[in-house]
Amino acid sequence: MEGILAQLAAGFVGVFSPLNFAALAVGLLIGLLIALLPGLTLVMGVVLALPFTYRMDVTSAVILLTAMYVSGTYAGAWTSILFRVPGEPIDVPLLWDGYAMARKGQAAQALGWTLVAALVGGLAAATAMVLLSQPIARIALTLSTPEYFAIIFFGLASVVALGGASLANALISLFLGLLIATVGVDDTYGAHRFTFGVPLLADGIDYLIVMVGAYGLGEVFMRLELGFRSAPLESVGTAHTRLPRLKEVLALKGTFARSTLLGLIIGIVPGAGATVASFLSYGTEAQYGRRRRQMGEGIPEGIVAPQAAATSSVGGAMIPLMTMGIPGSGATAIILGAFLLHGLQPGPQVFQTSAHIVYTIFASVFVAVIGMCAIGYFAVRAMVRVLQFPEAIISAYVVMCCVLGAFAARNNITDVWLLVVFGVLGYLAERFRFPVSPLVLGAILGPLAESTFMTTMISFGNDWTVFFTRPVAGAVMALALVTLAIPLLRRLRQRRRIA
Amino acid sequence: MRDAPRLKRLLPYAVVAAATGFLYAAAADIRYPARAGVLGPDFWPKLILALMLAVCAWKIASALLWRGHGEDRGVLEEWMETSAAGHDGPPDEPAPERRFWRLAGGIALSVAYVWALPRLGFFGATAPYLAAFIALGGYRRLGALALLSVGGTLLLLFFFMKVVYVSLPLGQGPFQQLTLALMQLMGIR
């Protein structure tokens, strides 16, 4: 414990070095602006920022992206409360009580509750992240390939079970992602797979191209087809933040505790993220909260529950990334990409070989949470003016960031062609209700899934039952299968009820 | 005619199944020095393709045999709907009209841009692309368009070549001369 605190203290010193602090400040500002703009999601923002980090050192690069991730869960609440326009899906539950409070003339109080919820949720989850990471990393060191495969399988199963309008479509998306990951020269045999004679495909398709294309360009094409129409905004007026009193905050300690814990757990589960945390936490409060009957009428619990859970999910999502090198969400996948670009593989070993980097990043999460709340307190009115900027211009520059990100990865124009292909694919997926997240997560986790599966098969003489007979692997696989079965069981139950 | 909506619903799965079949044939062609008792590099992609084919077959069969209208929806969508029930959502507005020509224009512009990039260089291709894309998006103030496209391109050129050290395409012939002249003006070596 003392060792962890000493390393964290050194991490705080590292965060305040000029370069790291500048990266953090820039990340916070851009993250807040991106969360405000409809059509730009926090994952997209983190994706687009990646090429700007190529020349940074690994710590500054990850600090910048993490700051964007943290602040991306916060600023969208402002537009939900003030204009009834959610910046992104995370902020939809904030409409229900946030806008209702604003309509009663309590917009300043609603913004104050959002700030306190983000602060409490963010700091509590960051503390849990610091305390849990080292023990989990120690456990991760004892795991073998069957357990790693089981954990990856669980991540893929949960993204399918959660995702979208159709389980079948989510599965097809996932398989497509896994297939994209197989393109190129196989590591063991040197065999060409799906390269079709194109030399650059022999190096494989970088998952960053898939992400930038599907999330960035695909979304721009979608909104271009709709003519970049955003909801008309009411006047910003005298928007400001009024913080609740300590007594009022303490009266909601149960809501704070429930939602923070829920956000943290959902963040840890691969495939789930801030949006799931926000909705589930609101739903839990509406079912079990002390004032559940008044939810939706404009009470602070309806703001605290989704906001605290969304921000605390960031701390949770960082745990599997740092301790096992498994990204559970789009944003953590990009952060993993930043690590790999700089030659550092997150995982249990990194706590021994590069502990100073890990703890500087951990410390930056605390500073980022406090920093975003400070900016939120002083600059709400100035920042929401960004909504008046024409979306056509923002989107054109988003495309530019996509192109530069794809080109800079390998300095090759073929990657830009692939970007356009994945942009069109992302558009088609969205249009025909095939969720994009399983495709992206499949492309990210595909190589790891294949290598752990094949290594297990080689080590255990092609005995696939090993995934079910070893205690940890078996338990995780069972959990994954239950997760996959949930949508089917719900459907059966609904059918029976109708019958 | 009565079956038209059902066939329309089946179409994406039939297309995916056909593509999967093609890729399975390609996977069967993967050449490698086989070792006895060890799975080859074709095993994993074949496994994925087989599962994909099974999902497509399930969807096609359920639509044809059981006229399955309902969907096995993801848990998230159900949670969202349950939580949202009875609450005010974002303002009700008529759904914006989809304009295919705008989408087709955007894709065509992007394809032309990627084609032009190595030929016209970053500046020569990006400035017109930005102007055209912004105009296509509905913003038509000429002065601002010129400033945003030319100024924005110069700013990106400076940032990526001078600060991030990304070697952006210079172009060919006179366009290369133009890019080099601009780089010299901005102090990029």
Interface residues (C-beta under 8 A of the other chain):
Chain A: P51 F52 Y54 R55 R84 V85 P86 V92 P93 L95 W96 Y99 A100 V160 A161 L162 G163 G164 A165 S166 L167 A168 A170 L171 I172 F175 L176 L178 L179 T182 D186 T188 Y189 G190 A191 H192 R193 F194 F196 L217 V220 F221 L224 E225 L226 G227 F228 R229 A231 T275 V276 F279 L280 Y282 G283 A286 G296 P390 E391 A392 I393 S395 A396 Y397 V399 M400 V403 L404 F407 A408 N411 I413 V416 W417 V420 G423 V424 Y427 F432 F434 P435 E450 F453 M454 M457 I458 G461 N462 I486 P487 L488 R490 R491 R495
Chain B: P12 Y13 V16 L23 A26 A27 I30 R31 Y32 P33 G37 V38 L39 G40 P41 D42 F43 W44 P45 I48 L49 L51 M52 V55 C56 W58 K59 G70 E71 D72 R73 G74 V75 L76 E77 E78 W79 M80 T82 S83 A84 G86 H87 D88 G89 P90 P91 E93 P96 E97 R98 R99 F100 R102 L103 G106 I107 S110 V111 Y113 V114 L117 P118 T126 L130 F133 I134 L136 G137 G138 Y139 L148 G152 L156 F160 V163 V164 Y165 V166 S167 L168 P169
